[in-house]
């Protein structure tokens, strides 16, 4: 992550990580620093059409959830493992 907050989506010019797929929303999710644990991060679904998931659990829109190394993060049908 080169800056925080870190926007993920398919809208070129406003996304820090561009995922140009039909299933990914323009502003799909955003990663923030965790104010309680400075070495950790939080992810927030931005009311995406096809959802943001951590380890198979769909996140509620606009609720920041801590992510940890090894977590499987899925944005619509695109999956990543946090390292």
N, C-alpha and C positions, 0 to 999 in steps of 0.2 A: 504494500500500500504506500503510494508516494505522497498522499495527503489525506487528511480526514476533515470532514466526512468524505466518504468515497462512494460516489454514485455509480450504480450499475444499471444499464438499460440499453435500449436500442436507438435512443435519440442522439444522433451525432452532434457534437458540439457542447452537450451538457452532461454526457456520461464520462466518467473517468475510466470505466471498463465497458467497452462497446460489445454488445451481443446482438448482432443483427440477424435475428430469427423471428419468424412470425409469432411464435408462442411467447416471446419475451416482450414485456411492456416497455413503453418509452422510458419511464422512470420505474423500474421494477423493484429495486431494493437499494438500501443505503447502509454502509458500514460506518459506525461511530466508535470513538474511543470509549472505553468503559470508565466512567468517572470514579468508580470505587476500586477497581483493579487496573492500574495504568498499563499493565502488560497484556491486558485482554481487550477484546472488541465486542461490540454489540451489532446485531443486524436487525434491520427494520424493513418489513414489506411495505411498499409504497402504494398499497391498494392495487396490486397488479392483478391482471385478469386471470392468470393461470397459477398464481400462488408462489410463495417462497416457503421452502421446507427445510427443517433441520432434522437430520436422521429420520426422515419419513414423516415428521409431524408438521402439519401446515401451520404457519404463523398467522396470527390475527394481524390485520392491517394496522400499521402505526404503533405496534407494541414492540419495543426494543428487547431483543433476546440475546443473551451472552452466547458467543461461539468460542469453541476451544479447538486446539490442534486435534486432528483426527475426525472432527465433525464432518458429516456429509451434507453439503449445502446444495439444494436443488432449486433452481429458478426455472419455473415451468417444466420443461423436459430436458434441461441442461444441468448436469450434476458435477460438482467440484468437491474435492476433499481439502479441508483447511490444513495446512502444514505449518 
